[in-house]
């Protein structure tokens, strides 16, 4: 078993998946044919009963963000960037303008040329050759005066480190619901607008 990046794995995740499938009397199998395309497809079937649809009540605070918010997604994995970009466009901020960066170093250069409303920073970016981890990037951005809303992302419990570096929020992987993301973004963007008005009034 090999993890992302080439590190050895134990296969524990596969054993857990098989156990969960067995509990539901389902099935799991894999399809792989390198002559057709690279990679392996995992197919899981779980005969679960249908549940009642949840009651949906749309509040003003959880409606889609219609403003043209600008995002910079900083992650070394292209698929992660693409998935988050699609999710933002479809269920969070459909009119947003989204740029991407593979490493913290590239993000710092990009932020030197453009201003973004929101920065989403992954913690580990070694696959793209980056040296800086996410918390280093957040600290560096705050130090040079970047006042964008900064969201730290990680599969590990390092929320404290992100907050100490200057992040506004931390999204633990797997990512929170769209409702939670919208609430976080609305609160932080409104706060930024308030402080901008105060600074302008003091000039």
TAPEGI-V241335 format. One line per field, one symbol per residue. phi: phi as a letter, one per 40 degrees, with the letter a starting at -180 (. if undefined). psi: psi as a letter, one per 40 degrees, with the letter a starting at -180 (. if undefined). burial: # if it has 16 or more other ideal C-beta (glycine too) atoms within 10 Angstrom, else .. A space follows every 50 residues. Layout:
phi=???
psi=???
burial=???
This chain:
phi=.bcdggccbbgcccccccccccccgcaaabbaacccachbbbbbbbcccc bccccbbcbdcbcdccccccbbcbaccdccccccdcccccbbacccbbbb acbcccccccccbbbbcbbbbccbbcccgccccdccccccccccgcbccb bcbacbcbddccccchccabbcccdccdcccccccccccccccccccccc ccc
psi=hhiheeiiieeddddddddddddefaihiihhgeediiihhhhhhhgiii iihihhhhideeiiheighhihhhiehdddddddddddddecgdeihhii ididddddddeddihidhhhhidhfddeeidhiddddddddddeehfihh hihieigfdddddddeidihhhhiiiiddddddddddddddddddddddd de.
burial=....................#............................. ...........#..#...########...##..##..#...##..#.### ########.##....##########..#.#.##########....#.### ####...#..##..#######...#.....######.##..#........ ...
